[in-house]
Amino acid sequence: MSSNTVVKAAKNVVESGEGIARNVWLAGLGIYSRSLEEAQQLNEKSTTMFDELVERGKEVEIQAKECIGKNTEKATEEVEAGMNDLFYRLSGVDREKLERMDEKIDKLTQAVEKLAEAE
């Protein structure tokens, strides 16, 4: 082999190696660009999904508050009825009757105070 042939072969190997190295470099840039795009898409999707979940959560919260409010009212009524029943059993006096008597006493007290002022 002549030295010219060896030099040409070496140049071909170097040029081929440079081409391969350039292609590897470009492939790396392509991977970086693609992964960056996919990360941005995932970020957008996750933001959208998060916002949707927040809206659903607001709806569920409203429903839960309504349900809790209804159950609280019902529980309060049941406790009050139980207390009235217990009070009646212990005292023999109906709570509603006692409240009516209390109102009458208040009216009598006001009437007595007016009479006392008039004198």
C-alpha positions as CSV (number, residue, x, y, z in Angstrom):
1,M,0.0,0.0,0.0
2,S,1.2,3.4,-0.8
3,S,1.3,6.2,1.7
4,N,-1.4,8.0,-0.3
5,T,-3.8,5.1,0.1
6,V,-3.1,5.0,3.8
7,V,-3.7,8.7,4.1
8,K,-6.9,8.5,2.2
9,A,-8.1,5.6,4.3
10,A,-7.2,7.5,7.5
11,K,-9.1,10.6,6.2
12,N,-12.1,8.4,5.4
13,V,-12.0,6.9,8.9
14,V,-11.7,10.4,10.4
15,E,-14.5,11.8,8.3
16,S,-16.7,8.8,9.0
17,G,-15.9,9.1,12.7
18,E,-16.7,12.8,12.6
19,G,-20.0,12.1,10.9
20,I,-20.9,9.4,13.5
21,A,-19.9,11.8,16.3
22,R,-22.0,14.6,14.8
23,N,-25.0,12.3,14.4
24,V,-24.6,11.1,18.0
25,W,-24.4,14.8,19.1
26,L,-27.6,15.6,17.0
27,A,-29.4,12.6,18.4
28,G,-28.6,13.8,21.9
29,L,-30.0,17.3,21.1
30,G,-33.1,15.6,19.7
31,I,-33.6,13.6,22.8
32,Y,-33.1,16.7,25.0
33,S,-35.6,18.6,22.8
34,R,-38.2,15.8,22.8
35,S,-37.9,15.2,26.6
36,L,-38.3,18.9,27.2
37,E,-41.5,19.0,25.1
38,E,-42.9,15.9,26.8
39,A,-42.1,17.4,30.2
40,Q,-44.0,20.6,29.3
41,Q,-46.9,18.6,28.0
42,L,-47.0,16.6,31.3
43,N,-46.8,19.8,33.3
44,E,-49.8,21.2,31.3
45,K,-51.7,18.0,31.8
46,S,-51.0,17.8,35.5
47,T,-52.0,21.5,35.9
48,T,-55.2,20.9,34.0
49,M,-55.9,17.7,36.0
50,F,-55.2,19.5,39.3
51,D,-57.6,22.3,38.4
52,E,-60.3,19.7,37.5
53,L,-59.7,17.9,40.8
54,V,-60.0,21.2,42.7
55,E,-63.4,21.9,41.0
56,R,-64.6,18.4,41.8
57,G,-63.4,18.9,45.4
58,K,-65.4,22.1,45.7
59,E,-68.6,20.3,44.5
60,V,-68.0,17.4,46.9
61,E,-67.4,19.9,49.8
62,I,-70.7,21.7,49.1
63,Q,-72.5,18.4,49.1
64,A,-70.8,17.2,52.2
65,K,-71.6,20.5,54.0
66,E,-75.3,20.2,53.0
67,C,-75.4,16.6,54.2
68,I,-73.6,17.4,57.5
69,G,-76.0,20.4,58.0
70,K,-79.0,18.1,57.5
71,N,-77.6,15.4,59.8
72,T,-76.7,18.0,62.4
73,E,-80.3,19.4,62.4
74,K,-81.7,15.9,62.7
75,A,-79.3,14.9,65.5
76,T,-80.1,18.1,67.3
77,E,-83.8,17.4,67.1
78,E,-83.3,13.9,68.2
79,V,-81.2,15.0,71.2
80,E,-83.7,17.6,72.1
81,A,-86.6,15.2,71.9
82,G,-84.6,12.8,74.1
83,M,-83.9,15.5,76.6
84,N,-87.6,16.5,76.7
85,D,-88.6,12.9,77.2
86,L,-86.1,12.5,80.0
87,F,-87.2,15.8,81.6
88,Y,-90.8,14.7,81.5
89,R,-89.9,11.3,83.0
90,L,-88.0,12.9,85.9
91,S,-90.3,15.8,86.6
92,G,-93.7,14.8,85.2
93,V,-93.9,18.2,83.5
94,D,-94.2,18.5,79.8
95,R,-91.5,20.9,78.5
96,E,-93.8,22.6,76.0
97,K,-96.3,23.2,78.9
98,L,-93.4,24.6,81.0
99,E,-92.5,27.0,78.2
100,R,-96.1,28.2,77.9
101,M,-96.2,28.7,81.6
102,D,-92.9,30.6,81.4
103,E,-94.4,32.9,78.7
104,K,-97.4,33.5,80.9
105,I,-95.2,34.4,83.9
106,D,-93.3,36.9,81.8
107,K,-96.6,38.5,80.7
108,L,-97.7,38.7,84.4
109,T,-94.4,40.1,85.4
110,Q,-94.7,42.9,82.8
111,A,-98.3,43.6,83.9
112,V,-97.2,43.9,87.6
113,E,-94.3,46.2,86.6
114,K,-96.7,48.5,84.7
115,L,-99.1,48.6,87.7
116,A,-96.2,49.3,90.0
117,E,-95.1,52.2,87.8
118,A,-98.6,53.6,87.6
119,E,-98.9,53.9,91.4
